[in-house]
Amino acid sequence: MVKEIAIRTTELTKQFERHVAVNNVDLEIQMGEVYGLIGPNGAGKTTLIRMLATAEEPTTGEIYINGERLLPDHSNPNLKRRIGYLPDDYPLYEDLTVWDYLDYFARLYRLREPRRTQRLHEVLELIQLGNKRNSMISTLSRGMKQRLSLARTIIHEPILLLLDEPVSGLDPIARMQFREIIKALREAGMTILISSHVLSDLAELCTSVGIMELGFLVESASLQTIYQRLAKQQIFISTLGNINVLVSELKNYPLVEEWEVIQTQNTVRVNFSGTQAETAELLRSLISVGISVTNFHCTQEDLESIFLKLGHKQAS
């Protein structure tokens, strides 16, 4: 079964005077996906998201949302109703209560009673602020305010959610709470595009990722494909004996591509390009030559390591 495409862009470009912020981006995101957009500051992530949210006009190129083209110089009211957009600096009205704030936006989206009150209760339960419904927004913590901003973004039941750095500045507990809400929205079938510098969060949430550099989309694939193609297997090997003896023995194995000594733990971190069977053979060989192996732990490079490695390649 072929999934429908929620977002498709062709040759999408945005130029500000002499600066090209987004350069010829072809992007496809399937319905129901959580797509993580990563890249350094200035890579073009926010500009791309703003164009998808109809907050910025493209210089050239086309955008399709659920197969319908966003028309330049048009208000696109039908498409806007299907999109929820949370920018990274959206202000809250601190002198309103939580309930009045959400009710205000529900009215802007023309939700009618009894559906409007029902929807307010639904989103307050989802963001776990039902007990704060009568509290002034000024009294909320930063994490609560960010969850309230998300509630405002989904009050009209959009089918596409665009989140620009939604966990920026949040503590680990607040990030975890926000992450759980995103998971619930994903399970409900919403398509979500999320940019973040917290790559561990994206690795947990996303089905696919795109990596931007200097306005270009340099990678776009499922998370599984990214790991298979770009993540190296790492092995942490500890010994009771002399660490230099272990290192000199590892140099004999062509599948050992590079290594790093962690002196404080008498451990070597190895990048290994072999199969599981070859990994087992490496362990057997080390023991057979008298290396006193106390720990042999296999793992895989994480998303942050892959991103840093790709960024280094682009810069070099």
ABEGO torsion letter per residue (X at the ends): XBBBBABBBBGBBBBBEABBABBGBBBBBBBGBBBBBBEBBGAGAAAAAAAAAGABBBABEBBBBGGBBBBBGBAGAAAAAABBBBBAABBBBAABBAAAAAAAAAAAAGBBOAAAAAAAAAAAAAAGAAAAAABBAAABBAAAAAAAAAAAAAAAGBABBBBBGAABGBBAAAAAAAAAAAAAAAAAGBBBBBBBABAAAAAAABABBBBBBGGBBABBBBAAAAAAAABBBBBBBBBABBAAAAAAAAAABAABABBBBBAAAGBBBBBBABBAAAAAAAAAAAAAAGBBBABBBBBBBBAAAAAAAAAAAAAX
